[in-house]
Amino acid sequence: MKIEKADVKFRVWCDFCSIRIAPNEERVAMDGKTYHQRCYSKTFSAVSKAKTKSSQGVDIHGRER
């Protein structure tokens, strides 16, 4: 009986969509989390848009423009 040695590889999942990232796929690592390149761009473009909107919607005295 011949037993083949199992090839164990470290698998990585995206912290945004929870889908496995293929070894040949581009990935982004940020703050200890790993993302697909497209998920990273979705996540951080949404965050920057929210910050931009909230900072533009109110003047210095807290009144809406």
C-alpha positions in Angstrom: 0.0 0.0 0.0 1.4 3.4 -1.1 0.5 6.5 0.9 1.1 9.8 -0.6 2.1 12.7 1.6 -0.6 15.3 1.7 0.4 18.7 0.4 -0.8 21.0 3.1 -1.1 24.6 2.1 -2.1 27.6 4.1 -5.6 28.8 3.0 -6.6 32.4 3.2 -10.1 33.8 3.4 -11.2 37.4 2.6 -12.3 39.4 5.7 -14.9 41.3 3.7 -16.7 38.6 1.7 -15.5 35.4 3.5 -14.6 33.7 0.2 -11.3 31.9 -0.1 -8.6 33.8 -1.9 -6.9 31.6 -4.5 -3.1 31.3 -4.2 -2.6 32.9 -7.7 -5.1 35.8 -6.9 -4.0 39.2 -5.9 -4.7 40.1 -2.3 -4.3 43.1 0.0 -3.2 42.8 3.6 -4.1 45.7 5.9 -4.1 45.9 9.7 -3.8 42.1 10.1 -6.7 41.4 7.7 -6.6 40.0 4.2 -8.9 41.1 1.3 -9.4 40.4 -2.3 -8.2 43.4 -4.3 -11.8 44.2 -5.4 -13.2 43.8 -1.8 -10.5 46.1 -0.4 -11.4 48.8 -3.0 -15.1 48.4 -2.2 -14.6 48.6 1.6 -12.2 51.5 1.7 -13.9 53.6 -1.0 -17.1 53.4 0.9 -15.4 54.4 4.1 -13.7 57.4 2.5 -17.0 58.5 0.8 -18.8 58.4 4.2 -16.1 60.4 5.8 -16.1 62.9 3.0 -19.9 63.3 3.0 -20.1 63.8 6.8 -17.3 66.3 6.8 -18.9 68.3 3.9 -22.4 68.3 5.2 -21.8 70.4 8.3 -20.1 73.8 8.8 -17.9 74.8 11.7 -20.9 75.6 14.0 -22.6 72.3 13.4 -25.2 73.6 11.0 -26.0 71.9 7.7 -24.9 73.7 4.6 
